[in-house]
Amino acid sequence: MSSLKDSPSDIRARIDEVRRFLSIALSIANAHTVEFYTHDVWNRLMAVTPEEVLSAITSQSSHKRAPKRNTDETPKTIFGFCEGTHRLVDIHTLLEAAKAHSIPGLGVCMSREQLMQSLRKKAHVSPHAEQDAEMEASEFMNSKKSHEVQSMSEVVSCLAQGCRVKQVIDVGSGKGYLCSFLSLRYGLQVYGIDSSSTNTHGAQERNRKLKRFSKAYQTHLRNPPQQALQGSGAPAAAASDEKPVSDGDKTEDVFSRAAESGRLGADKCAPEVVKEENAACLREEDEEDASASPSESTALSIEVGLIADSETDPNALEYQETADPFLSALPLEVMEAIAGSTPLRASPGGLSAEERERRKRENLARKACHNGTGPSAGPGSAALYSPLTSYVTAETELRDLIDELQDAVMVGLHTCGDLAPSTLRMFVAKRELASVCSVGCCYHLLTEEFDPAAPPPGGVFGFPMSAYLREQSWFCGRNARMSACLALERVTVGKGIQMESLFFRAVLHVILRDHYNSFKSERRVGNVYSKSKSFVDYVRKALGRLELDHSKLSDGFIQDYHNSYTPRMAEMQAFNMLKVILAPCIEGVVLLDRLCFLKEQEDITFSALVQLFDPLLSPRCYAVVGVKTPGIVD
């Protein structure tokens, strides 16, 4: 468990530990799954068998360690890798090191309950706001969204009370679930800033529905069901979130059933981990990841790391609410009327001065249409939630967007890619921002300053943020950051990796190498696997997508490739399980870098990593919290 007083030197020491481990282990995370067979990845990086890897993961979960090899015959190793060949020779040592170098293993993360207790103690935060929120959000949202919104909104409310502010700015607000809950249940004046015109149009449709449900919900507010207020039938997810999180408990059984999950994935499709935490991680529900356009999400979800061979994923819509019942139940005055359509997303550099001025006038005109706006308004008051359309960066001047801006808390729930570090930079730079609570996602969309494989254009980069890591020119690599999007906790409870799709794509790459000169083409195979009846059908569809002549290959010839590589499918299965095991360590170095960045700032009195969510419900569960106001946290 983290101390509330982790010093900058403490965080730098933890970063050094993870960095030393990853300098050895990143060779696995950065291996490209598509090139698994063409680059002979297993034999190049592994000196153990696939069976040994899967067995070791199983024994790790049951706390049984297999007998070590004769030390006289074992070469000198670092974290299980041979110093001479850099191949993995001791899987058990690697698994133990991975657990020790995850965020829970490092002991740098606070529990949500620990933070809340400190806020209530030092800032004299009133508990009434949390009690008001006892009405079950599961009536309006699915369990995942309900869990996230209730857990985060309670923390944000306490931060606002502690800092004595009434305004909240939600960056990348998407469809506005968090904004609406904060304004309705906690009486906070919330500005939701989102760059997507699609989300703005969705807000307009939800606003139309509000008119139908307003009276019914106002009646519900005046006469709340006693059983709901007393907590009967409370969602299991929310209840579990109230328990203090112990770092030791979190890692105790983290490998449980992981090997079995991988085996299941080889026999039948279980797409939740790969599609949900990679392809769908590009959007982690589109209302959360509004910083990435649909076209970006599509283009970046193909053929990288453990991404499934899919451009579009029906399962990515799993958590979306088609009728938006939560927002439909809000009183009409809470939501601002949305006037007309809004321009498509554009970067600040792509907007003319006239266009920026026009957007500002539109936002101000919408706000001018409402009465009762002000920091002292209570729940149900007018214009407590103001959705604004703008592309924001660390350089964005908030007063250009919010005319009546006062001191505020800045929040971001699953802000995508560079938007999460931009949120932290904005918090540091803007005097009016008293606190920040940022939960990021989509690490593969981060720009890395020192990645030699893909040097981005000049400007401000998403990683690293801290002066400490920048001085060392540290980088992870895109495939490693892609691996960080995997969800170890979900794999351990049986949601295995979709192995067959990955296997098909890797064998297809062998065929492209052997028979076509364009196997390194920039073209994408796309969503072919889900539409294919067999491997032969898959290859023919993929070659057609790549505009290659498939008639020169007979069905039998194509099937021979499948039959030839099927005995090696276990290699890919075991290798991908190792990527999953390393995911928390890569996520850890990204989050520790963000925390270190805040620790380096002189005017920030408190900063910490806080586990807000149950990782089984919401794998991107860690928030970076910062406070400028002195004395509200121990």
N, C-alpha and C positions, 0 to 999 in steps of 0.2 A: 504494500500500500504506500502510496506517495505521501510524503510530508508536504504540508501546505507551504513550507519554507524552503523548497528546493532552490538552491542558489544557481546562478549562471554557471559556476564551475562544476556543480553537480550534473547539470544537464550536458555540459560539454564532455564530461567524463563518460556519461552514458552514450553519447553520440560516438565517442571514440571506440567504445566496446562494440557497438553495432557495426560501425564502419570497418573495423578490423575483421569481423566475421564475414560481412558481405563482400569484402575485397577478395575473399576466397570463394564464397558460395554463389556469387552473382553469375558465374559461368553457367550454372544450371538455369537460373531464372532468365538469362538473356538468350538462351538457345531458342531458335525459332521452330515452332512445332511443324510448320509447313515443310521445313527443310530437314526434318528429323531423320529421314532415310537417305536423302541425297547427300547430306553432310555426315552421315554415319555418327550421329550425335551420341548414341549410347556407348559405342565402343571408344569414342574419343574422350568421353568424360567419366565413364564408369568402369571400375575394376571389380564390381560385384554383379551378381545376377539379379534379374527382376524379381525372382522369387525371394531372394534375401531382403530386398527392399521392402516388399509387401509384408513379409513375415516380421521384419523389424518394426514396422509401423504398428502391426497388430500386437506384438509383444510390448511395445511402448505403452499402449493403452491399458494393458493388463499388468504393467509394472514388472514385467519379466524380461530380463536381458539375456540374450543368447550368449553362450560361452565365447570369450574373445579368442581370436586366433593366437597362435604361438607368437609371443613378442619377438622372438629371435628371427622369425620369418616375416614379421610385419615391418614395412618401411616406416621411417619417421613421418609423422602426419601432423597437419594443422587442421583442426576441426573435422577430422576424418578424411582429409584429402592428402594424398602423397605429396611431400615437398618436392620430389623430383619430377614426377609426371603430371602433377596437378589433377590426377584422377581420384575419384572417390573410392576409398578402400575400406572405410569403417562407417557403416551406415548408422550404427547406434550412437557413435560420437556426434555425428552430424545432427541427428534428431534431438539429442540433449542440448546441443549448442543452439539449435533453432528455437527451442522452448525458452532457453535462458536469455536469448536476445530479442524476444518479442516484447511488446510494451508491458504486458502483465509480468513477464519474467524479470524485467529491469526494475520494476517497482517505482515507476515514475507517474503512474496514473491514479488520480483521485476517483473515488466513487461519487456518483451523483448525490447520494445521501450525505457524504462527508462534506461536500461543498454547501449543500443546503443548510446543514446544521451550523456551519461556520457563519454563513450569511445571516441566519436568524439570530445567532448569538451576538455578533459584532454590530450588525446594522439595525438590530431591533426590528426585523422584518415582521410585519403582521401576518399571521397565518390565515386570515380570512379569505385572502385571494385564492389560496389553494383549495379552501373548502368550497368556495363558489364553483370551482371547476369540477366538483365531484360528479356532476351530471355526466353520464357515460357518453364519451365521444364516439363510442362504437355504435351508437344509434345513428350516426351520420357518416362514419368512415369505416373502412376495413380495419382489421386489427393492427396491421403494420403502421398505417398512417395514424391511427388513433394513438398507438403507443408512442410514436415519435412526437406528435404534436403535443400531447399532454405532458410528456417528460420534459421537452424543451421549453414549452411555454411557462411551466412552473419555475424553471431556473431563470428564464428571462424576466419574469415578473419580480422575482426576488432581487435580481441585479438592478432592475429599474427602481424598486423601492429603496434598496441600499444606496444607490447613487442619487436618490431624490429627483428622478426624472420621470416624465410621463410620455415621452415620445420613443418610438422604436422604429428603426429603419431596417427592413428586411430586404437584403440584396439577393436577386435571383428568386423572387417570391413566387414565380410560376402561377398556379391557380389560386394561391392565396389561402390555403388551409391554415397555416400557422398564423398569418396576419389576422384572419377572421377570428380565430380562437383567442388570440391575445387581446384584440379589441373588444370582443363580446364578453369574454369571461373575466378579464382583468382590468377593463376600463382604460387600456392604453391607447394612445393615438398612434396608429401604425401607418407607415408609408411603405408600400410594397413596390419595389423597383424591379422591373423585368424588361429584358430586351426583346422579347418575343411578341410580335403582333398576334400570333396565334393564341397565346394566353390571354391577351387583351380582348380578342373576339370571344373567347370562352367566358371571360368575366361578363361581357355584355349579355350573353345568353343566360348565364346564371342570374344576372340582375333581373331579367325578365321573369324568371321562375320565382324570385323572391316575392314578387307581388302576390303570388298565389298562396304562399305559405306564411306570410308575415303575421297575419292575425292569429293563426293557430300557434305559432311559436311564441308570440307575445303572451298568449294565454298560458302556455307551458311555463314561461318564466315567472309569471305571477303565481302559479300554483304548481310548483315543482313536485314530482312524485317523491313521497317520503322514502320509499324503498330505494330509489336511485341515490338520494342524498345520503342514505345510510350505508351505501356501498354494496347492497345485495346485488348479486349477479355481475359484479365488476369484472371486466375482462381479465383473463389470466395474464395477458401480456403486461397490462398496467400494474397489476398486483406484484408481478415478479420484479418490476422495475423499482419498486419501493424498497427492495432488500439491498442492504449494503453489499457492494461488490468487493470481494477479496481477490487480490491478484493471485494468491496461491490457489484459491478455489477455481479460478477461471482457467488456469493452465493445467489443473490436476488431471483432467480426463480429456484434454483437448485433442488427443489423437484417437479417442475411442471410436472404433468401427470405421476408421478412415480407410484402411486397406480394403475392407469389405465393400465400402462405398465405391472405391475404384473398380473393384471386380464387377459390381452390379452395372457400372457404367459401360463395361465392355460388352455386356450381354443385351442390355436394353437401354433405350434413351432415357436419361434422367437429366434434363437440360437446365435444372434450376441454377446450378453453380456456374457453369460456363456461360450460358445465355443470360442469366439474371445478373450475374456479378461482372460480366465482361461486356457482351453485346448490349444487354439492357442496362449495364452500368453506365453506358454512354449517356443514359437519360435518368437512371435511378428514379423512375417515374418522372415523366416530362414536366410535371409541376415543380419538381425540385431542381432539375438540371436545365433550367430554361436558358442558361448561358450558352448552351450548345444547340445550334440549329439542327433540324432533322437531317439535312444533307450532310452536315459534319458527322453526326452520329452514324449515319449509314456508311460513309466512306471509311470511317476509322474503326468499324467493327469487323472488318474482314481480314482474314489471313494473318493475324498478328498474335503471337504468343499462343494462348489457349483459347482464343476466340473461336466460337463455332463458325462453320462455313455458312454464314447467313447474313444477308443484308437487312432483312426485316424479320422480326421475331414476334409471332402472335402472342407468345407468353410474356413479352415485355409489357403487354397491356394488362397483366394479371391484377395489378393493384389499382388500376384506374377506376374511378367511380363514374359510370356512364351518365348517371342522372345527377351527380353532384349533390346528394341529399343534404350534406352538411351545410354547404353554402346556401342551398335552397331554403334552409330553415332559419336563416338569419333574418332579423327584422330589417325592413326595407331601408331604414335610415342608416344602417351600419355601412352599407355598400354604396360607394359613389356611383352615380349614373355614368355610363361610358358613352360618350358622344362620338358617333362616327367611327370610322376605321382608323388605324394607325399605320404609319409607314413600316415597311419591312426592316428587319434588323440591319444595322450598318455600324461599322466601327467608327470611333470618333474621327479618325483621319478621313473617312469616306463621306462625312457629312459636311455640307457647306455651312458657312456662317448663317445663311438664311434659313437652312433646314433646322439647325440647332435652335435658332430663335423661334421658329415656327413651333417646334416641339415644346419649348418652354411656354409659349403663349397658350398652347392647347392644354398643357397640364395646369397652368394657373387658371384658365377659364373653367376647367372642370371643378377645381377646388372652390372657385368663387360661386359656384351654383349651390353651395351647401351652407346650412346654418348650424350653429351649435359646435363649430370646430374650436378646439382649444384643449390645452393640456389638462384641464380640470374636469373634462367631461367624464362621465361614468359609463358603465355598461349600458348598451342600448342607446346611447346618445348619438346624435347625427354625425356623420362624416368621420367616424373613428378609424375607418379603414379607407385609405386613399391609394388606389393602384396607379402607378406612374410607368410610362414606357420610356426607357432610356438604356443605352449601352453604357455601363459604368466601368471605370478603371480606377487605379489608385490616384490618378490625377483629376478625377471628376470633382467638380466643385458642387457640393451638395446644395448650397444656397441658390444655385441656378435652377435646381430641380424643385426645391422645397422652400417656398417664399417665407413661410412662417417657422422655419427651422429653429428649434431650441436644443438644449442639451439632450442627448438621446443615447440609447443602447443600440448598437448595430448587431444584427444577427444574420446568419445564413444557414439554411437547412439543406444539406447536400448540394452545396454550390460546386459547380463542375469545373475541373481543370484549374486554370489560372485565376478563376474568379475567387476562390478561397484565399489564396495569398493576397490578391488585390484587396479583399475585404480587410485583412489584417493590416496591410499597408495604409489603407484609408483610415482605419482606427488610430493608428500611430500618428498620422499626419494631421488629422482634423481635431482641432481643439474642442469642438462641440460634442465629440463622441466620448462618452464617459466610460463605456464598457463595451465588450465584444463577446459574442458566443458564436463560434463558427464551426460547422461540421462540413467537411469537404468530401468530395468523391471524385471518381474518374481520374485517377492519378496518371493514366496513360496520356491524357490530354494536356498535362503540364508541359510547359516549355522548359527545357534544361539548358542552362547557360554554357555548360562545359562538355556536353555530349558531342564527341567528335564525329559520330556517325550521322548526326542530323543537326548541324549547327543552325539554330533559328536566326531570323533577322535580328538586327540590333534593337535594343529597347529594354524593357523591364521583363524579367523572366520569373516563372513560377517556382523554379527550384535551381539552386538552393536560395533561401531567403536570408539566412543568418550570415553575418560577416565571418563567423567561425568556419563554416563549410565553404564559403566562397573563397576564403584565403587558401584553402586546400584544393580548389578547383574540382570538388567532388561531383560525380554524376552517377546515376544508376543505369541509364539506358532505357529505351522505350519498352522493350520486351519485359524487362524487370518491373517497370512501373505497371505494365499490363498484368503481370503476375500478382502485383499487390492488390489488384481488384478482386482476386479470388477470395472465397469465403471459407476459411478453414472450419469454422464452427458448423457450417451447414453440411460440409462434406462428412464431418464426423457423425452426423445423425442420419446418414443414409442417402443424402442427395448427391449422388455420384456424378462424375464427369461424363459428358456425352462423348464417349470414346470413339464410336463408329464414325461419326462425322469427321473427327480429327484424323482418324486412320485413313479414311477415303481421300481426304485432301492431301495427306502426305504421300500416299501411293500415287495419286494423280500427278504430283510433282515429279516423281520418278519417271512416269510416262512422258511428261513434257520434256524432261531432260534428255531422255533416250531418243525421242522421235520428233521433237520440234525444237526449233531454234529460238523460240520466243518464250521459254519457260520463265524468264526473268521479266516478262512484260509487266507493265504497270496496270494492265487490265485486271479486274476483279472477277473471281469466279461467281461470287454472290450466293444467293439463297437457292442452291441447287439440290443439296442433300435432302431437304424436307419434301422436295417434289419428285424424288427419284425412287424407283421400285427396287433397284439393285445396284451393285457397283458398276456394272456395264452401263446401265441407264444413266448413272451419275456421271461417268466419264464422258459419255456422248453429249449429255446436256452441258457439261462444263466446257468441253471443246467447242461446242456451238456458241456458248457465251463468249469464249475467247476468240471467236471467229477463225477457228482452225479446222482444217479438213479432217473429219473423223472417219471418213469412208475407207481410208487406207488401213484401218485397224479392224480386224474381225472381232466378233464377240468373244470367241475362244481365246484370242490373243490378249484381249483386255482382261478376261477372267484369270488368265495365267498369272498376271501381275498380282491380282488379289490373293490367289492361292499361294504365291511365292512369299508374300510378306505377312500373311496371316500368322504364321508361327512367331513372328517378331512383334505382334501386337502387344504382348505383355511388356515389352520394353517401353513402348510409348505410355502404356498404362502406369507403370511404376515411375517413369520419369515425370509424368504430369502430377502424380501424387507428391513428388518431391517439390515441384513448383508450388503446390498448394501449401505444403509445410513451411516453405520459405516466405509465403505471402505476408504474414504478420510482421516479419522482420523488415521487409522493404517498406511496408506502410509505416512502420515504427520510425525509420530514419527520416521519412518525409515529415511526419508529425513532430518529431523531436527538433527538426530544423525550424519549423514554424514556432515552436515553443521557445527555442533558443533566440530566435529573432525578437520575440517580445521581451525576453529576459535582458537583451542587450539595450533596451530603451530605458532612458533614465526616468521618464515621467510616468512609467507604468508601475504601480505599487504592488500589483498581484497578477500572476499568470500561472496557468496550469493546464494540463491535459485532464479531461474529465470524461469518464465513460457514462454517457447519457442513456444509451439504449441497450436492450438485450441483443447481443450479436446474432442470435438465431432469427430474430425478427428483422433486425436492421443491421447488416454486417458492417456498414460504415458507421460505427457507434461512438467514435471519439470526438469530443469537442475541444477546441482550443479556446480557453476563456481568459480574457484580460480585463483589468480594472485600473482606471487612473485615479479614481476617488480614494483618498487615503482612509484607512481605518475600517473599511467595511468587511474585510476578510482578515482572519488571523495571519 
